[in-house]
Amino acid sequence: MPLIPEEPQIHESAQGPRATPASGRTAPTPRPVPGPRPAAPPRPGRPGPLRPAPPVQRTPRDTATVKPGPTGPAAAAATATPQIQLIPASAEGALDAAEEAVDLLLESGRAPGDVLVITTGEPHPWAAHELTFGEAAYWAQHDAGDDVFYTDAALAPRAASRPVVVVAVNGGSDAAVSTTLPLAHTRAGALLIVCGDPQQINSVPGAGV
């Protein structure tokens, strides 16, 4: 007789697990297919020179240069003439003035990758530190183009154009200054900022700004 009450318990336990998954199994809610995301705003990077308005004022020079040239960013970079700003500073304070200029650029909305900083004397501490990991890693950051890049007069010829170039005349020979400033002018797509002693800068042949 004790077997009679046990039978329903056995049946109930056997049926229980089957009923639970069946009722607990809910059809997976179809996840919404991600629609097209709004296109990320293009990085200013190298096409940055297309934005500034000043070059429009130099129509005669632009039309003369563009004659048979290609269209697009490359042609615009070749024909655009950057604005030039001179920030008076001593050789000792030129690097600090350059840092302040970079901060103002970023606060005004410039992307970090838009800015190249060149020193004529001692390298910027960031550049000196990054070069301890080797030139390959150092230039990889330059090629990534997503942050402010610091270099010195000796390495500057290898740097690519950026919309804004900041030069810190923080020492170095007259030869370094006279070669760095014209080079910086060719690398700047929209704006060239020179921080240093105006008399020293303008006294160097070919380096007047």
C-alpha positions in Angstrom: 0.0 0.0 0.0 2.8 2.6 0.6 3.6 2.3 -3.1 0.4 4.0 -4.2 1.2 7.6 -2.9 4.7 7.4 -4.4 3.5 6.8 -7.9 2.0 10.2 -8.5 5.2 11.7 -7.0 7.3 9.9 -9.6 5.0 10.9 -12.4 4.9 14.5 -11.3 8.7 14.8 -11.0 9.0 13.2 -14.4 6.6 15.6 -16.0 7.9 18.6 -14.2 11.2 19.1 -16.0 9.5 18.6 -19.4 6.8 21.2 -18.7 9.2 23.8 -17.3 11.5 24.2 -20.3 8.5 24.1 -22.7 6.7 26.9 -20.9 9.9 28.7 -19.9 11.2 28.7 -23.5 10.3 31.9 -25.0 10.9 32.7 -28.6 14.0 34.9 -28.8 13.0 38.4 -29.3 14.4 39.4 -32.7 17.0 42.1 -32.1 16.6 45.1 -34.2 18.9 45.1 -37.1 21.2 48.1 -36.5 20.3 50.7 -39.1 22.9 52.8 -40.8 24.7 54.8 -38.2 25.1 58.5 -38.9 28.4 58.9 -40.6 31.1 59.9 -38.3 32.3 63.4 -39.0 35.4 63.2 -41.2 38.6 63.8 -39.4 40.0 67.1 -40.3 43.4 65.6 -40.9 44.9 66.4 -44.2 41.8 67.6 -45.9 41.7 70.3 -43.3 43.1 73.0 -45.7 39.8 72.9 -47.6 38.0 74.6 -44.7 39.8 77.9 -44.1 38.3 80.9 -45.8 41.5 83.1 -46.1 42.9 81.4 -49.2 39.8 82.5 -51.1 41.1 86.1 -50.9 44.1 85.1 -52.9 42.2 84.3 -56.0 44.8 85.4 -58.6 47.6 83.3 -57.0 45.3 80.3 -56.7 44.1 80.4 -60.3 47.7 80.8 -61.5 48.9 77.8 -59.6 46.0 75.5 -60.4 46.4 75.7 -64.2 46.7 72.1 -65.2 46.8 70.7 -61.6 44.7 68.0 -60.2 41.5 68.7 -58.4 40.6 67.6 -54.8 42.5 67.9 -51.5 46.0 67.6 -53.1 45.3 70.6 -55.4 43.8 72.6 -52.6 46.8 71.9 -50.3 49.2 73.0 -53.0 47.3 76.3 -53.7 46.2 77.3 -50.2 48.3 79.9 -48.5 48.3 79.6 -44.7 47.7 82.5 -42.4 50.8 83.4 -40.4 50.7 84.4 -36.7 53.8 85.5 -34.8 53.7 85.2 -31.0 56.6 87.1 -29.4 58.5 85.0 -26.9 62.0 84.6 -25.7 64.0 81.4 -26.7 63.4 80.2 -23.2 59.7 80.9 -23.3 59.0 79.8 -26.9 58.1 76.3 -26.0 55.6 77.4 -23.3 54.1 79.9 -25.8 53.7 77.1 -28.3 52.0 74.9 -25.7 49.6 77.7 -24.9 48.9 78.1 -28.6 48.1 74.4 -29.0 45.8 74.5 -26.0 43.9 77.4 -27.5 43.6 75.6 -30.8 42.2 72.5 -29.2 39.8 74.6 -27.0 38.6 76.4 -30.2 37.6 73.0 -31.7 40.7 72.0 -33.7 41.2 68.2 -33.7 44.5 67.1 -32.1 45.5 65.4 -35.3 45.3 68.7 -37.1 48.4 70.1 -35.3 52.1 69.7 -35.8 54.6 71.3 -33.5 58.2 71.9 -34.6 61.0 73.0 -32.3 64.2 74.6 -33.6 66.2 74.0 -30.4 65.7 71.3 -27.8 63.1 68.7 -28.7 59.8 68.8 -27.0 59.8 66.6 -23.9 57.1 64.4 -25.5 59.2 63.8 -28.6 62.3 63.1 -26.5 60.4 60.6 -24.5 58.7 58.8 -27.4 62.0 58.5 -29.3 63.4 56.4 -26.5 61.0 53.7 -27.8 62.6 53.9 -31.2 61.9 55.8 -34.4 59.5 53.3 -35.8 57.1 53.7 -32.8 57.6 57.4 -32.9 56.7 57.8 -36.5 53.8 55.3 -36.2 52.1 57.9 -34.0 52.7 60.5 -36.6 51.2 58.3 -39.3 48.2 57.5 -37.1 47.4 61.3 -37.2 45.0 61.2 -34.3 47.0 63.4 -31.9 49.2 66.5 -31.7 52.7 65.5 -33.1 55.9 67.0 -31.8 59.2 67.0 -33.8 62.3 69.0 -34.1 64.2 70.8 -36.9 66.3 67.8 -37.7 63.3 65.4 -38.1 60.7 67.9 -39.4 61.4 67.3 -43.1 59.9 63.8 -42.6 56.7 65.1 -41.2 53.6 65.3 -43.4 51.4 68.4 -43.9 48.8 69.3 -41.3 46.3 72.1 -41.2 48.1 73.9 -38.4 51.8 74.0 -37.8 53.3 75.6 -34.7 57.0 76.5 -34.6 58.7 77.1 -31.3 62.0 79.0 -31.9 63.4 77.8 -28.7 67.1 78.1 -29.7 69.1 76.3 -32.3 71.3 77.8 -34.9 70.3 80.4 -37.4 70.6 77.7 -40.0 68.1 75.6 -38.2 65.7 78.5 -37.9 66.1 79.5 -41.6 65.4 76.0 -42.8 62.6 75.2 -40.4 60.4 78.2 -41.0 60.1 77.8 -44.8 59.6 74.1 -44.3 56.9 74.8 -41.7 55.2 77.1 -44.2 55.0 74.4 -46.8 53.6 71.9 -44.2 50.9 74.2 -42.9 47.6 73.9 -44.8 45.6 76.7 -43.0 47.6 78.3 -40.2 51.3 78.7 -39.3 52.0 80.0 -35.8 55.6 81.0 -35.0 56.6 81.5 -31.3 59.9 83.3 -30.7 61.8 86.5 -30.8 60.5 88.6 -33.7 63.9 90.3 -34.2 65.8 87.0 -34.3 63.2 85.5 -36.6 63.1 88.4 -39.1 66.9 88.8 -39.0 67.5 85.2 -40.4 67.7 85.4 -44.2 64.7 83.8 -45.8 62.9 83.2 -42.5 61.0 86.5 -42.2 57.3 86.0 -41.2 
